[in-house]
């Protein structure tokens, strides 16, 4: 099994610990990622048991081999890979997994290696040119599942994915007809955008799927509703995931598709957001600005570049009794862009030398980390407490909020 932590910017295998406060008590110089295997297992089992179809993990959200193995052991058998590097990683880590190459624009060499070396049989596309590329690279294979990606709206999502990929349903007929002729199984896929805040996003997208099928007059064997399943963050509390599943399944049942058609989804954030958090040290305070030892070029890319807000906890043995204050963060590099506007609500007496835990960073945290300016992170640590927020735990079962945690 592949366990190269260096490929992920990790120094060594995780070490067992209990909670974030234990880490703060050790006063680490570098930021420390806390991982919660039990949270990933719970998320995976939720999708396996409640989504009435096949859930495949979107590897880009967090490519940790340890996480991939956790998800596999919890029943996730399909993996959405978006590059030949992800294909190689999952094929090495989980040799029995089903890999689906769902990036609509791929190098021909990547397609050929995925098909001939790693046994990939599922590919997405959104143009006739990409279809021709797949046919050439696979030597005219007759065992392909080809998923045509439709362009759908991201109106109900916090991060749009509506502009880069996808064929308009009104223009999809030639692509669908040609793919049907080349494919053993024909699929339609879409992505409503990241962090969809309403099941309506999927209902509207399914309407576009119907439009495309009727316009092309083809038999469809797979409908892949993509990702977008939300987690919970400050100011972003979505409806229960069951509401999304119910809406998707009802719409799926109404589509003019093959009686044996399969329903797929591609959760990324929803499977791994609760898996990890980050402990950082305050190096300096300037008014309502905190200089911390991780940032835009580390695990906080989303906080800097798309204004994502994460839950935060001041880690002190004795709770602060001061009122909350809205802070922004500066990361450790020399770049002015290394700035996270927040607001991050923390006790007003936070100071240099304090430690803060930043939650819900299992998705796109470690995956976005670089070594820019020489700043890296310490080895990850396994903890046993619950994540700072959860879409899987009833409120009464969540960890009690410490008195030094301020939420909005």
C-alpha positions as CSV (number, residue, x, y, z in Angstrom):
1,X,0.0,0.0,0.0
2,X,1.3,3.5,-0.9
3,X,1.8,5.7,2.2
4,X,4.3,8.3,1.0
5,X,3.6,11.2,3.3
6,X,6.2,13.3,1.6
7,X,4.0,13.5,-1.5
8,X,1.4,15.3,0.7
9,X,3.8,17.5,2.5
10,X,3.6,15.4,5.7
11,X,6.6,14.6,7.7
12,X,5.8,11.2,9.1
13,X,3.0,8.8,10.0
14,X,0.3,10.2,12.4
15,X,0.8,10.0,16.1
16,X,-2.1,9.2,18.5
17,X,-3.4,12.0,20.7
18,X,-6.7,13.0,22.2
19,X,-7.8,16.5,21.5
20,X,-6.5,19.8,20.1
21,X,-5.7,21.2,23.6
22,X,-3.2,18.4,24.0
23,X,-1.4,19.6,20.9
24,X,-1.4,23.2,22.1
25,X,0.0,22.2,25.4
26,X,3.1,20.8,23.5
27,X,3.6,24.3,22.0
28,X,4.5,23.2,18.5
29,X,6.4,25.7,16.3
30,X,4.7,24.5,13.0
31,X,1.0,24.2,12.3
32,X,-0.3,20.7,13.1
33,X,-3.1,18.9,11.2
34,X,-5.5,17.0,13.4
35,X,-7.2,14.0,11.7
36,X,-10.3,12.2,12.8
37,X,-10.7,8.8,11.1
38,X,-14.0,8.2,12.9
39,X,-15.5,11.3,11.2
40,X,-14.5,10.1,7.7
41,X,-15.9,6.6,8.4
42,X,-19.2,8.1,9.6
43,X,-19.5,10.2,6.4
44,X,-18.7,7.3,4.2
45,X,-21.2,5.0,5.8
46,X,-23.9,7.8,5.6
47,X,-23.5,7.9,1.8
48,X,-23.2,4.2,1.4
49,X,-26.3,3.5,3.4
50,X,-28.5,6.5,2.4
51,X,-27.7,7.5,-1.2
52,X,-29.7,5.2,-3.5
53,X,-27.0,4.7,-6.0
54,X,-23.1,4.6,-6.2
55,X,-21.1,7.3,-4.3
56,X,-17.6,7.8,-5.6
57,X,-15.1,9.9,-3.7
58,X,-13.7,13.0,-5.5
59,X,-10.0,12.4,-4.8
60,X,-9.0,16.0,-5.4
61,X,-10.7,17.1,-2.2
62,X,-8.1,15.3,-0.1
63,X,-5.7,12.7,-1.7
64,X,-4.3,11.3,1.5
65,X,-3.6,7.6,1.1
66,X,-4.8,7.1,4.7
67,X,-8.1,8.7,3.9
68,X,-8.5,6.8,0.7
69,X,-8.1,3.6,2.7
70,X,-10.5,4.7,5.4
71,X,-13.2,5.4,2.8
72,X,-12.6,2.0,1.1
73,X,-12.8,0.2,4.4
74,X,-16.1,2.0,5.0
75,X,-17.7,0.9,1.8
76,X,-16.6,3.5,-0.9
77,X,-15.5,1.5,-3.9
78,X,-15.5,4.1,-6.7
79,X,-13.1,7.0,-7.0
80,X,-13.4,10.1,-9.1
81,X,-9.9,10.8,-10.4
82,X,-9.1,14.0,-12.3
83,X,-5.5,13.5,-13.4
84,X,-3.1,10.6,-14.2
85,X,-1.3,11.3,-10.9
86,X,-4.6,10.6,-9.1
87,X,-5.2,7.5,-11.2
88,X,-1.8,6.2,-10.2
89,X,-2.3,7.1,-6.5
90,X,-5.6,5.3,-6.2
91,X,-4.6,2.4,-8.3
92,X,-1.5,1.8,-6.1
93,X,-3.3,2.4,-2.8
94,X,-6.5,0.6,-3.6
95,X,-5.9,-1.9,-6.5
96,X,-9.4,-3.2,-6.5
97,X,-11.1,0.2,-6.6
98,X,-13.2,1.4,-9.6
99,X,-11.6,4.5,-11.1
100,X,-13.6,7.0,-13.0
101,X,-11.6,9.6,-15.0
102,X,-14.1,12.5,-14.7
103,X,-12.0,15.4,-15.9
104,X,-13.6,16.4,-19.3
105,X,-10.2,17.5,-20.8
106,X,-7.4,15.0,-20.6
107,X,-4.0,14.5,-22.2
108,X,-4.2,11.7,-24.7
109,X,-1.2,10.0,-23.0
110,X,-3.1,10.1,-19.7
111,X,-6.1,8.4,-21.2
112,X,-4.0,5.7,-22.8
113,X,-2.1,5.0,-19.5
114,X,-5.3,5.0,-17.5
115,X,-7.0,2.6,-19.8
116,X,-4.2,0.2,-20.8
117,X,-2.2,0.2,-17.5
118,X,-4.6,0.9,-14.7
119,X,-7.8,-0.6,-16.1
120,X,-9.9,2.6,-16.2
121,X,-13.0,2.2,-18.2
122,X,-15.1,5.3,-17.2
123,X,-14.3,8.6,-18.9
124,X,-16.1,12.0,-19.1
125,X,-16.1,14.4,-22.0
126,X,-18.0,17.4,-23.2
127,X,-16.9,17.7,-26.9
128,X,-16.6,15.6,-30.0
129,X,-12.9,16.3,-30.0
130,X,-12.5,14.7,-26.5
131,X,-14.5,11.7,-27.6
132,X,-12.2,11.2,-30.6
133,X,-9.2,11.5,-28.3
134,X,-10.6,8.8,-26.0
135,X,-11.4,6.5,-28.9
136,X,-7.8,6.9,-30.3
137,X,-6.1,6.5,-26.9
138,X,-8.0,3.3,-26.1
139,X,-7.6,1.8,-29.6
140,X,-11.3,1.9,-30.2
141,X,-12.2,0.0,-27.1
142,X,-15.7,-1.4,-26.9
143,X,-15.9,-1.6,-23.1
144,X,-16.1,2.1,-22.2
145,X,-18.6,3.9,-20.0
146,X,-18.6,7.5,-21.5
147,X,-20.2,10.3,-19.5
148,X,-21.1,13.4,-21.4
149,X,-20.9,16.4,-19.0
150,X,-23.7,19.0,-19.3
151,X,-23.3,22.6,-18.3
152,X,-25.7,23.4,-15.5
153,X,-26.3,26.4,-13.2
154,X,-24.4,27.0,-10.0
155,X,-27.0,29.5,-8.6
156,X,-27.5,27.6,-5.4
157,X,-23.8,26.9,-4.7
158,X,-21.2,28.9,-2.8
159,X,-18.5,28.2,-5.5
160,X,-19.5,28.2,-9.1
161,X,-18.4,25.4,-11.5
162,X,-20.6,26.6,-14.4
163,X,-18.1,28.2,-16.7
164,X,-15.2,25.9,-17.4
165,X,-16.7,22.6,-18.4
166,X,-19.9,21.2,-19.9
167,X,-21.9,21.3,-23.1
168,X,-25.2,23.2,-23.2
169,X,-28.1,20.8,-23.2
170,X,-29.4,22.5,-26.4
171,X,-26.1,21.6,-28.1
172,X,-25.6,18.2,-26.6
173,X,-27.3,16.0,-29.2
174,X,-24.4,15.5,-31.5
175,X,-22.0,14.7,-28.6
176,X,-24.5,12.3,-26.9
177,X,-25.3,10.5,-30.2
178,X,-21.6,10.0,-31.1
179,X,-20.8,8.9,-27.5
180,X,-23.7,6.4,-27.6
181,X,-22.2,4.8,-30.7
182,X,-18.7,4.6,-29.2
183,X,-19.7,3.5,-25.7
184,X,-20.7,0.3,-24.1
185,X,-22.6,2.4,-21.6
186,X,-23.6,6.0,-22.0
187,X,-23.8,8.4,-19.1
188,X,-24.7,12.0,-18.5
189,X,-22.9,13.9,-15.7
190,X,-23.0,17.4,-14.3
191,X,-21.7,19.5,-11.4
192,X,-23.9,22.0,-9.6
193,X,-21.0,23.8,-8.0
194,X,-19.3,23.4,-4.6
195,X,-21.3,23.7,-1.4
196,X,-24.8,23.6,-2.8
197,X,-27.1,25.1,-0.2
198,X,-30.4,23.8,-1.6
199,X,-31.7,20.5,-3.1
200,X,-33.2,22.7,-5.8
201,X,-29.8,22.8,-7.5
202,X,-30.1,19.2,-8.3
203,X,-33.7,19.4,-9.4
204,X,-32.9,22.1,-11.8
205,X,-29.9,20.2,-13.2
206,X,-32.0,17.1,-13.6
207,X,-34.4,19.1,-15.7
208,X,-31.5,19.9,-18.1
209,X,-30.6,16.2,-18.2
210,X,-34.1,15.5,-19.3
211,X,-33.9,18.2,-22.0
212,X,-30.6,16.7,-23.3
213,X,-31.9,13.1,-23.4
214,X,-35.1,14.1,-25.2
215,X,-33.2,16.3,-27.7
216,X,-30.8,13.5,-28.6
217,X,-33.2,10.6,-28.4
218,X,-30.5,8.3,-26.9
219,X,-30.7,5.5,-24.3
220,X,-28.8,6.6,-21.1
221,X,-27.4,4.0,-18.8
222,X,-25.8,6.2,-16.1
223,X,-26.8,9.6,-14.5
224,X,-24.0,11.1,-12.4
225,X,-25.2,14.0,-10.4
226,X,-21.6,15.0,-9.5
227,X,-20.6,16.7,-6.3
228,X,-21.7,19.8,-4.4
229,X,-23.0,18.0,-1.4
230,X,-22.5,20.5,1.5
231,X,-20.8,20.6,4.8
232,X,-21.5,23.1,7.5
233,X,-19.5,26.2,8.2
234,X,-20.2,29.6,9.9
235,X,-23.0,31.2,8.1
236,X,-23.5,28.2,5.9
237,X,-25.9,25.7,7.5
238,X,-27.5,23.5,4.8
239,X,-30.6,21.4,5.0
240,X,-30.1,17.7,5.9
241,X,-28.3,15.7,3.3
242,X,-31.3,13.3,3.2
243,X,-33.3,16.1,1.6
244,X,-30.8,16.2,-1.2
245,X,-30.8,12.5,-1.7
246,X,-34.6,12.4,-1.8
247,X,-34.8,15.1,-4.3
248,X,-32.2,13.5,-6.5
249,X,-33.8,10.1,-6.4
250,X,-37.3,11.4,-7.2
251,X,-36.0,13.3,-10.2
252,X,-34.0,10.3,-11.3
253,X,-37.1,8.1,-11.3
254,X,-38.8,10.5,-13.6
255,X,-36.1,10.6,-16.3
256,X,-36.6,8.9,-19.7
257,X,-33.7,6.5,-19.2
258,X,-32.9,2.8,-19.4
259,X,-34.9,0.6,-16.9
260,X,-31.5,-0.6,-15.5
261,X,-29.8,2.8,-15.5
262,X,-27.5,3.6,-12.6
263,X,-27.4,6.7,-10.3
264,X,-24.0,8.0,-9.3
265,X,-22.7,10.9,-7.3
266,X,-19.2,12.3,-6.6
267,X,-19.0,13.7,-3.0
268,X,-15.7,15.3,-2.1
269,X,-16.1,17.9,0.6
270,X,-19.0,16.0,2.2
271,X,-16.9,13.0,2.8
272,X,-13.8,14.6,4.1
273,X,-14.4,18.1,5.5
274,X,-15.0,16.8,9.0
275,X,-11.9,14.6,8.8
276,X,-9.3,17.3,9.7
277,X,-8.7,20.5,11.5
278,X,-5.6,22.7,12.0
279,X,-3.8,24.0,15.1
280,X,-1.9,27.2,14.4
281,X,0.0,29.6,16.7
282,X,-0.5,33.3,16.8
283,X,2.9,35.0,16.1
284,X,1.7,38.6,16.4
285,X,-1.4,40.7,17.0
286,X,-2.0,44.0,15.4
287,X,-5.4,45.3,16.4
288,X,-7.9,43.0,15.0
289,X,-5.4,41.2,12.8
290,X,-3.7,38.0,13.9
291,X,-0.5,36.8,12.3
292,X,-0.5,33.0,12.3
293,X,1.8,30.3,11.1
294,X,-0.3,28.9,8.3
295,X,-2.2,30.7,5.5
296,X,-3.1,31.1,1.9
297,X,-0.2,29.0,0.7
298,X,-0.9,26.3,3.3
299,X,-4.2,24.8,4.4
300,X,-6.1,28.1,4.3
301,X,-6.2,28.7,0.5
302,X,-10.0,28.8,0.5
303,X,-10.1,31.3,3.4
304,X,-7.8,33.6,1.5
305,X,-8.9,33.3,-2.1
306,X,-12.6,32.7,-2.0
307,X,-13.4,34.2,1.4
308,X,-14.3,30.9,3.0
309,X,-15.1,31.1,6.8
310,X,-14.1,28.3,9.1
311,X,-15.0,27.6,12.7
312,X,-12.3,28.6,15.1
313,X,-11.5,27.8,18.7
314,X,-9.0,29.5,21.1
315,X,-7.1,26.7,22.8
316,X,-6.4,27.6,26.4
317,X,-6.4,25.6,29.5
318,X,-8.5,28.3,31.2
319,X,-11.3,29.7,29.1
320,X,-11.4,33.4,28.3
321,X,-14.3,35.5,29.7
322,X,-13.8,38.4,27.2
323,X,-16.4,39.2,24.6
324,X,-15.9,38.0,21.0
325,X,-14.2,40.1,18.4
326,X,-14.0,39.7,14.6
327,X,-10.5,39.0,13.5
328,X,-8.7,38.6,10.2
329,X,-5.6,36.5,9.7
330,X,-2.3,37.0,8.0
331,X,-0.3,33.9,7.1
332,X,3.5,33.4,7.6
333,X,4.8,34.2,4.1
334,X,6.1,37.6,2.8
335,X,3.1,37.9,0.4
336,X,0.4,40.5,1.1
337,X,-2.0,38.1,-0.6
338,X,-1.4,35.7,2.4
339,X,-4.5,37.2,4.0
340,X,-7.7,35.6,5.3
341,X,-10.3,38.3,5.8
342,X,-12.7,36.2,7.9
343,X,-14.3,37.3,10.0
344,X,-13.0,34.8,12.5
345,X,-14.8,35.3,15.8
346,X,-12.4,34.8,18.8
347,X,-12.2,36.1,22.4
348,X,-11.0,39.7,22.4
349,X,-7.9,38.9,24.6
350,X,-6.3,36.5,22.1
351,X,-2.6,37.3,21.9
352,X,0.8,36.3,20.5
353,X,1.7,32.8,21.7
354,X,-1.9,31.6,21.8
355,X,-3.0,28.6,19.8
356,X,-6.1,28.4,17.6
357,X,-7.8,25.4,16.2
358,X,-9.4,26.0,12.8
359,X,-12.0,23.4,11.9
360,X,-13.5,21.7,8.8
361,X,-10.2,21.7,6.8
362,X,-10.3,18.0,5.7
363,X,-11.5,19.2,2.3
364,X,-9.1,21.3,0.2
365,X,-6.8,22.0,3.3
366,X,-3.8,19.7,3.0
367,X,-4.6,19.2,-0.7
368,X,-3.8,22.9,-1.4
369,X,-0.7,23.1,0.8
370,X,2.6,24.3,-0.8
371,X,6.1,24.9,0.5
372,X,6.1,28.6,-0.6
373,X,8.6,30.7,1.3
374,X,9.8,27.5,3.1
375,X,6.7,27.2,5.4
376,X,5.5,23.7,5.9
377,X,3.5,21.8,8.5
378,X,4.3,19.3,11.2
379,X,3.3,15.6,11.1
380,X,-0.5,15.0,11.3
381,X,-1.9,13.8,14.6
382,X,-4.9,11.5,15.1
383,X,-7.4,12.8,17.6
384,X,-10.5,11.2,19.0
385,X,-12.8,14.2,19.7
386,X,-15.7,15.2,17.4
387,X,-15.2,17.8,14.6
388,X,-16.1,21.4,15.4
389,X,-19.2,21.1,13.1
390,X,-21.0,18.2,11.5
391,X,-23.9,17.4,9.1
392,X,-23.9,13.8,10.3
393,X,-24.4,14.3,14.1
394,X,-27.7,15.4,15.7
395,X,-27.1,18.6,17.6
396,X,-27.6,16.9,20.9
397,X,-24.8,14.4,20.1
398,X,-22.2,16.9,19.0
399,X,-19.2,17.8,21.2
400,X,-20.3,20.4,23.8
401,X,-18.9,23.8,22.8
402,X,-16.1,24.9,25.1
403,X,-16.6,28.3,26.8
404,X,-13.7,29.7,24.8
405,X,-15.3,28.8,21.5
406,X,-17.1,31.7,19.8
407,X,-19.5,30.9,16.9
408,X,-21.8,33.2,14.9
